[in-house]
């Protein structure tokens, strides 16, 4: 367990006993980490060996290119999909019939680019339904099953795709195995997407389905290229840092939302960015020797990921990716040149690093799933000229009743939350000016599981 002298993530068990105020002149505070035993136990059950076995099995299918064979039982994307489905079904046995597994098939029409003819694709999905009939929240964790060689249209050559993205799918599968026996009020979905390399087709299909069916999807955690800790160009070896990418201005922002964002100065406070902050706080709380680095961009240059279609539909979604990428072993034909091995092979991965990254995702998903729903109608009262801040909100209308609320605060120039106050009421008056700080409110249960933060809007 790591202790930090860091004002940014101050958390004390005493907060749950009453209101806590921190002096604005206090420069150093020691964090007291309060861990949930069940979450810590699940994180400890994640196995680097299991992750490696899963990756090597996916590599054994030769290629998992979206346009590869679906009739062979030994190679191609069809065989890989069926195997993932069968593994999910094994994990489901621990859920006493609660976890459901489906092959969500859909047809993508020829687009004249990366889809030369109509093709049937499928996402493999394991669903662990929530136990609270009054809680309709959904959380998705995903990675993409398909792989590619140098030529994105080459559906026949060997394309092992060990790190891109068997690493992400292995993570999702290991999380499903560990979490299947647990009960959460919130529905959890574990997804192996198809069609990412050809144009994010699997995630686009599921995001559109979620919108059409009206899912209350509160978070989507995308994991793509998460198992390598070496940078070939710079020679860096680093398995202690991982990146979380998140959008700033929401892709689906309306004109009214844009006006409110400008009023608040909230360019750095999209729901997705606050999910990234949440992953940093929770992940580092439960996983030793990991530093979650927040990258304030939607994704890397010239690249994309399966979180993007969810952002485009208005959902909160982020991408995890390794800190240092090895491009000699990514999007490369398997070959040797001048004695150097190229290709996305498992021997170039770091499975202990993948284990830690899996832990960050699991801790985030479990903490959110056990937390109460977020507070509603969060507002900052602006009717009076005052150097204090008056906040008010309503309790969540569905699901469990919160034990209280965290009010988060940071200076406007700070990227991360710096202070936290616990209150039991649905209002708070703080001795800090609303003009000088950002605030947000989280619902919290008696065990300290907190919802995603909600920024207040001006009210009179």
CORTA-V252305 format. One record per residue. N is the residue number from 0. RES is the residue in one letter. OMEGA is omega in whole degrees, -180 to 180 (999 if undefined). Layout:
n,res,omega
N,RES,OMEGA
N,RES,OMEGA
This chain:
n,res,omega
0,X,-175
1,X,174
2,X,-178
3,X,169
4,X,-169
5,X,-179
6,X,-173
7,X,-174
8,X,179
9,X,179
10,X,178
11,X,178
12,X,-179
13,X,-180
14,X,-177
15,X,179
16,X,-179
17,X,-178
18,X,180
19,X,176
20,X,179
21,X,180
22,X,179
23,X,179
24,X,-179
25,X,-175
26,X,-178
27,X,174
28,X,180
29,X,179
30,X,172
31,X,-174
32,X,176
33,X,-176
34,X,172
35,X,-176
36,X,-179
37,X,179
38,X,179
39,X,178
40,X,179
41,X,178
42,X,-180
43,X,179
44,X,179
45,X,-173
46,X,175
47,X,179
48,X,177
49,X,-180
50,X,178
51,X,179
52,X,179
53,X,180
54,X,-178
55,X,176
56,X,178
57,X,177
58,X,-175
59,X,179
60,X,175
61,X,172
62,X,173
63,X,179
64,X,-177
65,X,-178
66,X,179
67,X,-173
68,X,174
69,X,-178
70,X,179
71,X,177
72,X,-175
73,X,-177
74,X,178
75,X,-175
76,X,179
77,X,179
78,X,180
79,X,178
80,X,-179
81,X,179
82,X,178
83,X,179
84,X,-179
85,X,178
86,X,176
87,X,-179
88,X,175
89,X,180
90,X,-176
91,X,-180
92,X,180
93,X,-176
94,X,-178
95,X,175
96,X,-177
97,X,-178
98,X,179
99,X,-178
100,X,180
101,X,171
102,X,-175
103,X,-175
104,X,179
105,X,-178
106,X,175
107,X,-180
108,X,177
109,X,-178
110,X,180
111,X,-180
112,X,-177
113,X,175
114,X,-174
115,X,178
116,X,178
117,X,-178
118,X,175
119,X,176
120,X,179
121,X,167
122,X,176
123,X,-170
124,X,170
125,X,-175
126,X,174
127,X,-174
128,X,175
129,X,-177
130,X,-179
131,X,-179
132,X,179
133,X,-179
134,X,-176
135,X,-178
136,X,179
137,X,173
138,X,180
139,X,166
140,X,-174
141,X,171
142,X,-177
143,X,-176
144,X,-175
145,X,-180
146,X,180
147,X,170
148,X,-180
149,X,178
150,X,-176
151,X,179
152,X,-179
153,X,-176
154,X,-174
155,X,-178
156,X,177
157,X,179
158,X,-172
159,X,177
160,X,-177
161,X,-179
162,X,-179
163,X,3
164,X,172
165,X,178
166,X,-180
167,X,179
168,X,177
169,X,177
170,X,-179
171,X,-179
172,X,180
173,X,176
174,X,179
175,X,179
176,X,-175
177,X,-172
178,X,-174
179,X,-176
180,X,-177
181,X,178
182,X,179
183,X,176
184,X,-176
185,X,178
186,X,179
187,X,178
188,X,180
189,X,-167
190,X,168
191,X,-177
192,X,169
193,X,170
194,X,-179
195,X,-176
196,X,-179
197,X,178
198,X,176
199,X,-172
200,X,-179
201,X,180
202,X,176
203,X,179
204,X,-176
205,X,178
206,X,178
207,X,177
208,X,179
209,X,-180
210,X,-178
211,X,-176
212,X,175
213,X,179
214,X,172
215,X,-177
216,X,-175
217,X,-179
218,X,174
219,X,-180
220,X,180
221,X,-179
222,X,-173
223,X,-179
224,X,-172
225,X,-173
226,X,179
227,X,-178
228,X,-176
229,X,175
230,X,-175
231,X,-176
232,X,-176
233,X,-180
234,X,-179
235,X,170
236,X,-175
237,X,176
238,X,-180
239,X,-179
240,X,177
241,X,-176
242,X,169
243,X,178
244,X,179
245,X,179
246,X,175
247,X,173
248,X,-178
249,X,-178
250,X,-176
251,X,-174
252,X,176
253,X,178
254,X,179
255,X,179
256,X,178
257,X,178
258,X,179
259,X,178
260,X,-180
261,X,177
262,X,-178
263,X,-171
264,X,-169
265,X,-180
266,X,-178
267,X,-174
268,X,173
269,X,175
270,X,180
271,X,179
272,X,178
273,X,169
274,X,177
275,X,177
276,X,179
277,X,179
278,X,177
279,X,-176
280,X,-176
281,X,-178
282,X,-179
283,X,178
284,X,-174
285,X,-176
286,X,180
287,X,173
288,X,173
289,X,177
290,X,-180
291,X,-176
292,X,-179
293,X,177
294,X,-175
295,X,173
296,X,179
297,X,180
298,X,179
299,X,177
300,X,175
301,X,-176
302,X,178
303,X,-178
304,X,-172
305,X,173
306,X,-173
307,X,178
308,X,177
309,X,173
310,X,-177
311,X,177
312,X,177
313,X,-178
314,X,177
315,X,-175
316,X,-180
317,X,177
318,X,168
319,X,176
320,X,-179
321,X,-176
322,X,-177
323,X,-179
324,X,179
325,X,-173
326,X,171
327,X,-177
328,X,178
329,X,-179
330,X,-178
331,X,169
332,X,177
333,X,-176
334,X,171
335,X,176
336,X,-179
337,X,177
338,X,-178
339,X,-179
340,X,174
341,X,178
342,X,-175
343,X,-174
344,X,-176
345,X,-179
346,X,178
347,X,180
348,X,178
349,X,-172
350,X,172
351,X,176
352,X,178
353,X,177
354,X,-180
355,X,180
356,X,175
357,X,179
358,X,178
359,X,180
360,X,-179
361,X,-179
362,X,178
363,X,-177
364,X,-178
365,X,-179
366,X,178
367,X,-176
368,X,179
369,X,-179
370,X,171
371,X,174
372,X,-178
373,X,176
374,X,-177
375,X,177
376,X,-180
377,X,-177
378,X,171
379,X,-175
380,X,-175
381,X,-175
382,X,-178
383,X,172
384,X,-175
385,X,176
386,X,173
387,X,177
388,X,177
389,X,180
390,X,174
391,X,-179
392,X,176
393,X,176
394,X,177
395,X,-175
396,X,-179
397,X,174
398,X,-175
399,X,177
400,X,179
401,X,172
402,X,179
403,X,-175
404,X,169
405,X,169
406,X,-180
407,X,-178
408,X,172
409,X,174
410,X,-176
411,X,180
412,X,-176
413,X,179
414,X,-174
415,X,177
416,X,-173
417,X,-178
418,X,-177
419,X,179
420,X,177
421,X,176
422,X,179
423,X,-180
424,X,176
425,X,174
426,X,179
427,X,172
428,X,-176
429,X,-178
430,X,178
431,X,-176
432,X,176
433,X,-180
434,X,-173
435,X,-175
436,X,167
437,X,177
438,X,173
439,X,-178
440,X,175
441,X,166
442,X,-179
443,X,177
444,X,-176
445,X,180
446,X,179
447,X,176
448,X,-175
449,X,175
450,X,171
451,X,180
452,X,175
453,X,179
454,X,178
455,X,173
456,X,-178
457,X,175
458,X,179
459,X,999
